[in-house]
Amino acid sequence: MPRLITVALALSLLLNAFFVGGFVYRGWIGGPLPFEQRILPPPPPPPPPQARPSALEVVAGDLNLDPKQRQALRGVFEQHAQVRRERSREMQKVREQIVAEYRRSPLDQARLAPLIDRMGDLRADQQKETVRALSQMEAQLDPEQRLKMHQILVDRLLNSPWARQSAPPPRPSQ
């Protein structure tokens, strides 16, 4: 009889070890089985879109303008913001016209080409307006801020996604 109890205890210990080992493996090593994937709630909606700051606002923020300089430039900022909003509305209208043309079949290059040209002109005008506002801002800066502004502009241009796309790949060193 004592031998039977010893064998039963050994089997019970062995079964418990396998049972605990299975939990440890699944929880720490193997992960959940495919059919046990939890259904997660949908991600929260993205925050509402906000107007991206213009290049003028970003540069002004990086230059740490004093209150007197900000006051002197208030009109420049307001005019730039107004022109930017109007141009953005125009660009949105042209974008909608381009989308409408893309929905047509077959694509009509004669109708798309002027729309694409118009979008390019609007973007170029926007850049020219930014340069005009930057030159007005430059007149209100001290020499150290002017140097910093030029460095910020160069860095922004060199680090833009367009600059990285068009840059040739680095040459291997020999």
N, C-alpha and C positions, 0 to 999 in steps of 0.2 A: 504494500500500500504506500509506504513512503516513496518508493520509486515512481509511482504513478503521479503523486503530488509534485514531485520534482520535475517530471516531464511536462506536466500541465503548466507549472509556473514558468518553465523555460519557454514553452510555446507562447504563453501570454506575454512574456517579456519581449520575445521576438516579434510578435504581431504589433505590440505597442511601439517598438523601435521603428518598424516599417511605416506605421501610421504617422508618427511624428516626423520621420524622415521625408515622407511625401509632402507634408505641410511645409516643411522648411524648404524643400526643393521648389515647390510651386510658388511660395511667397517670396523667396529671395533670389532664386536662380532662374527658374523656368518662366515665371510670370503667368498671367491668367491664360486660360485656353481661349482659342478664337471665339467660341460661342459664349464665353463668359464676359466678353467686352462690355464694359458699362456704357450705358447710353448717357452721354454727357448733355447737359442743357446747352442750347445754342449760345454762341459767344455774345457778349453784350454788343449792342449796335455801336458803330464808330461815332466819335463825337461829331457834332454838327460842323460842317465845313466853315472855316473862318478864312477871311481874306489873308492871303500870304503877305507878309510885309514886303514892301518894295525894296529894291536895292538901295535906294536913297535912305530909307528908314534903317536898314541894317547897317549901312556905313555910318550913319549919324549915331546909332547906338554904340558902335565899336569905337567911335571917336570920343565918347564921353563929353559931349558938348555941355558947356556951362549954361545956366539959365538965361544969361544975356544973349548968348549965341542962339539958343533955341527960340527966344523971342524974336530975334532979328530974322530967323529963317522960317517962322511960322507961316508966312504968306507963300513961301516957296514950297513948303510941304503941302499946304492946302491946295495950291494950284496943281502940283504934281499928282496929288491923289485924285483930284477931279478929272484931269486929263486921262489918267490911268483907268479910272472907272469907265469913262466914255469909250475909250479905246477897247477895253475889255468887253463892253457890250457889243461894239462893232465886230470884234473878233468872234464872239459867241454867235452872232447872226451869220457870219460867213461860215463858221464851223457847222452850223445847222444846215446851211445850203450844201456844203460839201457832203455831209452825211446823207442828205436827200438824194444827191447825185450818186453816191455809192450804192444806194438801195435800188437804183434803176439797173435794168439789165438790157442790153450790154452797157458797159461803162462808156461814157461819151467824153473822150478826151477834149474835144472842142468846148464842151461846157465846163469841164473840171479845171482846165488850165487857167482861165482867168480868175477863178475862185482861189486857186492855190497861189497865184501871183498876188492877189489882193491880200491874202493872209500873210504872205511874206512882207508885203509893203507895210501892213499894220504893225507887224513885229519890229520891222526896221524903224518905223516912226516911234514906236515905244522906246526902243533903245536910244534914239536920238533925243527924245524928251528927257530920258534919265540922265544922259550926258549933259544936257542943258541945265538941268536942276543941280547936278553935281558941280558944275562950274560956278553956279551962283552960290552954292554952299561953300565952295573952296574960297571964295572972296571973304567969307566971314571967319575963316580959320587962322590960327596962329601958325608960324612956320613949322613947328613940330607936328601939329595936327595935319598940315598939308602933306608932309612926308608920309605920315602914317596912313592918310587917306589913299595916296597913290600906291602904297604897298598893299593895302587891303584890296584895292581894285585889281592889281596885278595878281595877287594870290587867288582872288575869287575867279578870275578868268582862267588861270592855269589849273585850278582845281575843279573846274566845272566838268560835268559829265561829258560835254561835247569835246572838251580839250583832251580828255582821256581816250575818247573813241577815235579821235583823229591822229593821236600821237603814234609814231612808229614804235614797234616793239623794241625793247632794249636789246642792244647788240651783245652777244656773249663776249665776256672778257677772254683774252688769250693768254 
